[in-house]
Amino acid sequence: MKMGRIEKRVWTLILVVALVLFFKKVSPSISEDGALAIRWWPGVDFSFIVYTDHVCADFIDDEEQTELVIPDRIWFKPVTEIAIGFCLPFTSLEKVEIGKYVERIGRAAFEGVRTLREVTGGENVKYIEECAFSMCKELEYVEFGGELEYIGRHAFWCCGFESIATSDELEHVGYAAFEDSSLEEIHIPDKLSDMGSMALRNTPWVEKQPANGEGFAIVGDGVLVRYDGTDTGIRIPEGVKNIMYLYENTYADVEIYVPDTVTTIGAKLFEEVEHRITFYIPASVTEIARWSDTHTDELIPTETNYRNLHIITTENSTAHQYAVDRGISYEIVDALPEY
């Protein structure tokens, strides 16, 4: 009888110790937004945050892990997002499989993971935020399911894959999203006009886009991605809405005439050039030199950037204020030359 009580107490003690160790490893806590944060759970290779109706994959800190699966569900709740800064750059990840309920991949989630070669699954991913896979130079294969609607700035900068599936609902491609990558195939919907400066610069895709008879390559809803001409008087075609990119450097002093269909002019148009650029910019242009998805302009306003630029525009226009703020040479006219 006495032995039975002792044995019971021993097992109770073992259970308590086991529970203490288990909860210590799980390390449950309450996140800033009131959700339950779990540091570890059997069968799950990363910490996660449990919300009322979904789970967020929060962080992986195993530097030696080479393969990772983001499951469809944890605790019977769908995993719908991968958090900001999910993975440290110096981890050894080579393959990632993304569950079917994930819709959002957060900022810098896999940034700089240079061992990453393959991303599969993710058939319902809609939003890839800024720098999510930036500098993943060995990333040669991505398998999203064609639902992509938003691609943030530098999302795939310098990546090695050649194609990516997007949606007809794709509405935004951020600054330098695919710059210096190996991209050859991407579907740009006819209605897309919100494309950041240099979004596809230095990619095989840009070089493959056909130019019209005047040397302008235009995609989507009026996005100018390349100019092949050599005219010193460049007239941007009517109907262009976004001058994403125009040239690497001018070959002579040039005058660029912008029609009143244009609302956005990209950052690279104002970088240092060897020859004088005279820009005729109408009041229809309301956004100039955007490189960030959330800020209008973060170029460093130095004399070097703007020394050969002269802007001709109307009073109180965006171009007028842009020139004043940055010390750019400008001229105010009552009306721009007829187009």
N, C-alpha and C positions, 0 to 999 in steps of 0.2 A: 504494500500500500504506500509506504513511505518512498520506496524506489520509484513508484509510478508518479508521485508528485514531483520528485526531483527530475525525473526524465521529462516530464511536462514542462518544468521550468527551464530546463536546458534547451528544449526545442523552441520555447517561447523566446528565450534569449537569442538563439541562433536566428530566428525569424526577425526579431527586432534589429539585430546587427545587419542582417541581409537587407532589410528595408532601408536602414540608415545609409548603407553603402550605395544601394540602388538610387535613392533620392539624391545622394551626394553627386553621383555620376550624372543623373538626369539634370540636376541643378535647375529645377523649375523656378521661374521668376515672372514678374509682371513687367511687360514692356512699357515704354513711355505712353503708348496709346491704349493701355489697359488690357492688351491681349496676353495670352500665356506663352512665355518663351521657354522652349525646351532645349537644353544643351545637348542631350544625347538620348537616343531611343534605340532599342534592339532592331536591327535590320535597316536602319536609316543612317546614311553616311554623313549627315550634316545636321547642324542645329536648325530649328524651325520655330515659327511663331504661329500659334493657333488662334484664329479669329472665329467669330460666330458661325460663319458659313464657308470659310476657306482656310487654307494653310499657305504660309509664305516660307519658301526655302531661304534660310537666313545666312548661314555661314559655314564654310568648310575649312578646317584648319589642319588637315592631314597632309603634310608636305610630300609624303611618299605615295599617296594614292594615284593610280594611273587611269582608272576607269570610274565613272560616276553615273548612277541612275537617279534621275529625279522621278519618283513614282507618281502614278496618277493620283493616288490618295494616301493620306496619313490620318489615322484615327477616323476613318470613314469620311473625311472631308477632302474635297478636291484641292490639289496643290495648284494654285493659279498664278503665282508669281515667284520670281527669283530676285532676291533682294539686292540693293545697292552694295557693291563691293563684296559680292558673295564669295569670291575666290581670291586668294593671295597670288600675286604675280609669280612667285618663285615655287609654286607647287609643281608637281610632276604630272598633272592630268594630261592624258592623251585623247581620251574618248569621253563624250558626255551624251547621255540619252535623256531627252526631255519628255516628260509626261504629257499626255494628250489634253490635259486641262490647263496647262500653263498658257497664259495670255500675255504676260509682261515679263521682260528680262530687264532688270534694273541697271542703272548707271554703273559703268565700270565693273559689271558682274564678273567678267573673265578677262579684264584688261591686262595685257602684258603676259599672259600665260603662253610662253613661247613653245611649250611642248605640245600644246593642244592641236590635234590633227583632224578631229572628226566630231561633228555635232549632228546627232540624228533625232528623229521624232519632232516634237514641237509643232504638230500639225495645226494647232490653233493659236500659235503665237501671233499677236497683233501689233504689239509695241516693243520695239528694241530701243532702249534709251541710249543716251550719249556714251561713247567709249565702251560699250558693252563687250565688244571683242577687239578693241583697238590693240594693235601691235601683236596680235596672234599670228605671227608670220608663217607658222607651219600649218595653219588651218586651211586644209585643202578641200574639205567637203562639209557642206551644211545642207540640212534636209528639213527646211521649214515647209509647211503645207500649203503655201500660197494664200495665207490669210493676212499677210503683213499690211498694216495700214500706216505705220509710223516708224521711221528709221532716224534715230537721233544723230547729232554731229559726231564725227569720228567713230561711228559705231563699228565699222569694219575697216578702219584705216590700216593699210599695209597688210591685209590678209591675203592668203594665197589661193582661195577657191575661185573657180571660174564662172559659176552661175548661182543664182539665188531666185527662189520663187516669191512673187509678191501678189498682192490682190488688186483687183480692179478698183478697190476702195483706197488704194495707197494715196495718202493725202499730204505726206511730208517726207522729204529726204533732206537731212541736215547738212550743215557745213562740213565738207571734206569727209562725208560718210564713207565713201569708198576710195578716197584718194590714195594713189600709189598702190592700189591692190591689183590683183590679176583678173578682175571681173571682166567677163566677155558677154554674159547674158543676164539681162534683167528686164522685166516687163514694166515699162513706164506707161501708165494709163493716159488716155487722151485728155483727161480732165486735170491731170496733175500740173500745177504751176508753182507750188511751194517747194522749191528746191534751193538749198543753200549754196553759196559760192563754193566752187571747187568740189562739189559733192562727188563728181565722178572724174576729177582731173587725173591725168596720167594713168588711165585705165585703157585696156584694149577696147572696151565697149565704146568709149568716146570716139576713138579713131575709126570705128566701124560705122558710125552714124553717117548716113548720106547727107551731103551738103547740097543746097540748091544751086542754081546757076550763078549766083553771086558769091558763093562760098560760105553761106551760113548753114550750120547744122542746127535744126530746131526740133525739139521733141516735146511730147506731152502737150499741155495747153500753153504754148508760146514760150517755152524755155529754150533760150539760146545757149548751146553748150560748146560751140566751137566756131571759129571763123578762119577760113582758109585763104581768104583774099589778100591782096597786097595794095589795095587802094589807099591813097592818102586822105581821101574824103570818104569815111565809112558811114553809110546810112543804114542804121538798123531797120530791118523790114517792119512795116506796119503789121500789127497782130502779135508781135513779141511782147510778152508781159514781164519776163524775168531774164535779165542778162546775167546768167550764172557765171559765164567765163567767156573771155574773148580772145586773148592772146597771151603768150609768154612774155614777150617784150616787143615794143614797137620797132619797126625796121626803118622808120623815118618820122619826121614830124607829121602828126595826123590830126584830123578833125573828125570827131565822132558825133553824129546827129542821132538823137534818141527820139522816137515817136511818142505821142501822148498815150499810146497803149501800154507803155512800160510803167510798172509800179515799183520794181525792185532792181537794184544794181548791186552786183556782188563785189566782195572785198578786193579781189585780186586786180580789179581794174585800176586800183589806186596805188599799187605797189611801185617801187622805184623803177623807172624806165630811163633809157638813155636819151630818148627824144621827147620833144614837147607834145603833150596831148591837150587838145582843146576840146572840151566836152560841152555839148549843147544839151542841157538837161531840163525837161519841162516840169511843170508843177505836178503832173500826174505821178511822178516818182516820189514815193513816200517812205521808202526804205533804202538805205545806202550802206554798203559795206558790212552787212550782217555776217558774222562768223559764228555767233552763238545762237542756239535755239531760243534763248530767253533774253538776250541783250542785243540792242541795235548795233553797237559798234564797240569792239574792244581792241582795235588796232592801236599801236603806240603812235601818237601823233608827233612824229619827228620831221624835221626839215627834209631828211632823206626820202621819206615816204612820198612827199608831195611836191618836191622841188620843181618838177617838170609838168605839173598839172595846172591847167587853167580852166575854170568852170564858167560857162555863160548860162545864166538862168534868169528867172523872174524874181521880183522882190518877195520876201517872206516864204519862199518855197523851201522844201526840205534841203535841196541842193544849196541854196543860199545859206541856211543855218549851218549846214555841214561845213561849208567853206569858211565861214566866220569862226566856228569853234576850233578849227584845226589850222588856221592861218594859211589857208590855200588861196592862191591868186584867183580872183573872180571878177566878173563883170555883170552888172544888173541891166537888163534890157526890158522894155515894155512888152515886147513879143519876140519869140524866137523865130528864126527864118521859116517860111512855109516849107512843109515837108514835101 
